[in-house]
Amino acid sequence: SSGINAEYGEFPSYCVSTLSKMKLLSCLLTVMLTAPALLSELKILSTPDGEEHPAPCALTCSGVSRHDETGEGRWRQLSWFERTHKHVDTAECGFLAEPLVTVTMGGLPDCPPVMVWAVSHDEFVALTVGTASPDHVIGEKCDVYWVATGYNC
């Protein structure tokens, strides 16, 4: 016979070949799209609050806080130090508790180093290390690049 007998009749053999190829392609595409998610694993060994959460709740969130931001995200002078700081909003990450935060500064060659200060579940403060004014870090186009790792459930 030239096809497969089905409930509604006979399929021509060229349809069987095309259907088989489409099913195979569909299976391969599914494996290719899901394999990276199944193989990648984020493991958090410890957290600032010492709490343990289920592994599937682990989350990495990252961003750039730009030198030219205004409002709460702007560079400001600390009144009791000759350092500059800025608040970085991480609320969209959805952390339930204080995440682990790593920062670095990028911009023109004279950007000062930066450190993490005052972390909460929805923001942290980036603080320059050493003397730096807001005008200096803005003029040098110093952006804060950050990565936060924590739990969202």
N, C-alpha and C positions, 0 to 999 in steps of 0.2 A: 504494500500500500504506500501511497505517496504522502501520508500525513498521519496524525495521531487522532484516534477516535475520541471525541469529547462528548459531553452531555448534549451539546447543541450542534453537533455535527463534526465534520472532519476538518482539521487544520491543514493547509498545504505545508509541505516540508520546509519551504523557505521561511514560513512564519515560525516554525519550531526553532530554526537556527537563529533567527532574529530575537525571539523571546529568550532563548537560552543565553545569548550574548548580553542582552539587557539585564537579565537576572545576575549574571556573573559580574557585570560592570557595577550594578547596584551594590552587590556584596562587597566588592573591592573598595568602592567609594566609602561605604559605611565603615569598613575596617580602617581605612586611611584617615578618616575624620575622627574616629573615636580612640584609636590606639594612642596618640600622644597624651590625651587626657587620662587614659587608664595607666599609662606608664609613668607619668610624672607624679611625684609625691613631694609634698612640702612637710618637713618634719621640724617642729619647734621643740627644742630640748628643754628650755626653761623660759619663764616669763617674769616680768617685774613683780607681779602680784603672787607668783608661785602657784597659781591655779592651773589645773589640768583641764583640757577640753578635748572633745572627740577630734581625731585627726582630720576628718572631712571638713571641719570648721576652720582649719588653718587657712590664712589668707595673706597674700603679699599684695601691697598696694604701693604705688610710686607716683611721683610727680615732680614738677619744677615750680618753685615759687619765684616768680620773676622779680628782677630788680626794680621795675617800674610799676609795681602794684601800688594801689592806693587803699585807703581805709585800714582795716585791721591788719592786712597783709603788707603794709608799707614798712620800710626800714625806719627805726626810731632809736634815739639815743637813750641809754639807760641813765637815769639821773644820778646814781651813786657810783657808777663806773665810767670809764671812758671807752665803753664798748657800745656796739650797736646790736639791736635785736629786731626780729620780726616774728609775728605769729603766722603759723602755717596751718591752714584748715585741712583736717583729714576726715571730716564728718562723712563725706561720701563713701569712704572705705567701709563704714559700718562696723567698726571694731566695738566689742562689748566692754573691753577693759584696755588699759594702757598697753599699746603695742611696743615692740622693739623698733627703734628708729635709728637709721644711719643717714648721715648727711655729708655732703661735700659741696664746695663752692666752685662755680664755673663762671668765667667772664674774662675780662682783660687780665694781663699778667700781675697786676698789683692787688688782686682780691685777697683779703685776709683769710686765714683758716676759719672754720665755723664749727661749733659744737651744738649738741642737743641739750636743751634745758627745759624743764617744766613740761613733761609729756602727760597728756590725758587721753581718754578714748577718742576724742574728736579734734584734737589739735596738739601742736607742740610749739616751742619757741626755739628758733635758731639764733644763736648768740655768737658774735664774732670773738675770736681768741686774740687778745691784744687790743691795742688802741686803734679804733676806726670810727669815723663819723658817718652818719647817714649820707651826707653829700659825697663822701669818698666811695662808699660801696655802690651808690647809685651811678656815680660818674664812671666807675670801673665796670659797670654793667654786671655786677655780681649777683648771679642767680643761685638759689639754693636747690640742689638736686637731692631728692630724698627717697628712701625706701622704708616702708613700715611693714612689719610682719606681726600678725596677731590672730585673734579668733573673732569670727562673726556669729558664732552660735555656741 
